[in-house]
Amino acid sequence: MNAAAARRRNNRARASRALLTLRFAVALLSVAAGVARADERLIAEVLDERGEFSCLTPEESGLLNSLNEYRASNLLPPVPHSRALTRVARLHAIDLVENRPELGVDSRGRACTLHSWSNAGFWSPVCYTGDHRYLSRMLDKPREITRQVYAGAGYEIVYWTSASEALSSGVLDTWRKSPSHNALILEKGDWQGSDWAALGVGVYRNVAVMWFASSADPLGQLASCDPAPGREAAPRTALRAAHFSNSSR
């Protein structure tokens, strides 16, 4: 084989490898774009209260009711359900499932926890670490997500399971057995006197999220998907305005 033929063969081989690399890159971009579109669709449905998010799902209602029954057994009043905090809880549950922000690290190399938010939404990302350095950014999420419609600070508890779904019975049982979560639910220790006035709940696949706050929700409550006979669904309240125009991917 002469030198010219060898060069032609090498050029064809390089071109073939380059084409394969390009196809692989395009495939990765297509997958990423598909995930982004799915995330945006879910975010829009939560904010607009459409589709599966038009009402409290059976798991969300079950968790909300079970938690208030647990409080009642400890001589505490029920915490009113919050429409605004439910939107925050649902968005965070979706973000944790779809984007896994807890798998990252902060600028110091410290591991993120389940209270972290990704950079895949209109919200500001935060890697929440175990030393609570970024506590203020987590507490501010209800105000940020609702664009100040809900003006109070919020406190979050999160449940994750390796199973395919988070079941309300298992969620509450796990939180009851955790001293820190149980104290927040029953307003004990550092949480004494919290007088919770709003409670948001979001269950998405294998993640459950609850937000507690001491300020009442001006948006009221979201109806259950299966309201009791004679009970009307809660009226819709728009809260989506300006969210996507302020996207911070």
Salt bridges, closest charged atoms under 4 A:
GLU40 OE2 - ARG249 NH2 3.11
GLU45 OE2 - ARG41 NH1 3.42
ASP48 OD2 - ARG50 NE 3.36
ASP48 OD2 - ARG240 NH1 3.11
GLU49 OE1 - ARG83 NH2 2.67
GLU49 OE2 - ARG87 NH2 2.29
GLU60 OE1 - ARG90 NH2 2.72
GLU98 OE2 - ARG205 NH1 3.39
GLU102 OE2 - ARG100 NE 2.48
ASP106 OD2 - ARG108 NE 2.76
ASP131 OD2 - ARG108 NH1 2.82
ASP131 OD2 - ARG110 NH1 3.15
ASP140 OD1 - ARG143 NE 2.70
GLU144 OE1 - LYS141 NZ 2.85
GLU156 OE2 - HIS92 ND1 2.39
GLU156 OE1 - HIS115 ND1 2.60
ASP173 OD2 - LYS177 NZ 3.08
GLU187 OE2 - ARG71 NH1 2.99
